[in-house]
Amino acid sequence: MSTVLITGAATGIGNLTAKALAQAGHRVYATMRTPEGRNAPRAQELRDFAAAEGADIRVVELDVASQVSADDAVHAVVADCGELDVVIHNAGHLLVGYVEAFTAEEIAHLIDVNTLGVQRLNRAALPHLRERGRGTLLYVGSTIPVTTPPFLGPYVVSKAAMDSLALVTSYEVSQLGIETVIVMPGAFPQGTDHFPKAGRAADTAVAEAYKVLDPLVARNEEATASLFTPGTEADPVVVAEEIARLLALPYGERPFRSVVDLTNSKVEQANTAVTEARTDFVRRMGFGEVLELRHA
């Protein structure tokens, strides 16, 4: 079994994944901001779960908006158990509203958390994985770069950027024995803190100019729920279960992408077409080796 570090483990998919992996026998370092402060009850809930299940979950502080925090968290994991096998990038935030109403600084902050947070943790973790000549970077992305729904503009931008960052990083780390897996959850309007804690645009005057669209925004969650076949239980635990399934596969045999979508949104078909075009392009450049994992 593996030593796993996962970000954003206080709630939602991160919390469910930490529990699923620990139950599967992995040693899980569940990271979150302020585990001894605002998130103390959530940290304790994970500790209590681990004790009740006889599982190994260890809570570590990590703020993906800080390189020092990312460095400290990885150092704490390696110092504690001497190894790190899997990094799961899960932490993220959501903004809802009209693109024009968000300042550039607001969008930059979201990208800082959702995209650059990935880069910070990779820079902290990759030296250890490179030294070992193996490891897994698992990104909890989204189907949103494909489906691109309205009224979530900054979030779409940040998740598309995260996906591209994961992809281009994979070319390079693959040649050092490090595999990449991108899990793409579809919409899950319930069971996470995304919508309840979504941010709104600061420029209310500009938002007012788009008030004709307010009825559409008001039924965003209802519209999302309508995508599911009646009777479908859209529980994000299925994402956690898929991540546990993927990590149970032999190293080097895990798929590059895995879509967990209950809305029948044809994302797999889109991925197939884009992957075919991308791999053809890279191979014709003469760089085909970066598409395959090189075992150290």
Phi, psi and omega in degrees: 000163190253160169264121189239133170250128179232135179267158177064042186271003182291323186217174167058219184299321179297317179295313180297322181291318178303317181291316182297318181290321178295320178295332179280357176104002178281153170272117189246124171260103183271113185254152180196166174283148173040060180292344176257004180240245184303324182266015181304316178297324180288323176296317180294325178299320178292319179296319180295320178299314181300317180295319181292326184266353185066033184253166184251094175237125179238125184272131180229143178282134176202122173250111186293350177277002182231123177294323178299317179296318178297315179299315182296321181295314180295318177300319180296320179295310182295321179293328184285317186235353175085003182204163173211122184253320188227132173246123179249114178273107184231333186302141178188167181223159184238140170240138179237132177150191184271132188305315183299330184285345177272133175288160176301326181293322178295316179293320178299322179294320179295317176297324179300319180282306190283333183246304183291336173300325176296315180297319179299314182291323176299318179295331177282322188269326187299325177304323179287318180292321179297320180297324180280338182076021177192165180150170183228128170257115180245121184253126172270094182270231182191156171283352186303323177300338177268312186281326175047067179287159178283163172071012176232030191311303181300324179293317177302314180300314184292321180286326175295320178294320178298316180298316179295322178297317178298319182294308183290330174295324183299326179304316188280313184288337179300329182280355177249013175088014185250123183268159180235137174228129176245113176267130185244090176290144171278200181287135174225088185291345179238157172090000174227171178267007186303301183287315180301327183252017181296140177277160179237163182290142180284330184276084183291334179295316177292319178302323179297329180294341180256019188299339176300337179267355184305321179298328178291316179297322183298331180255026180302310181294320177298318179296319178296317180298331182290347180287340184275144172299133180309134181094351179288130176266103185276071182263122182295355176301336180295332176291315178299319180295323178292320178297318178297321178296316181297318182286347175278346178286156179300143177303133181090351180246011179278144181292151179292322178231146173219121181264128176241086189228123181257012184255006177055051189260013173061028181290323179300319179296319178296317179300318181299315181293316181293319179297319178299316180293318182294313183294323177298317181297313182294320179293321180292339173285345183091017182248029186303333183297333183288350178275353183239146178286126175263118180282131180290000000 
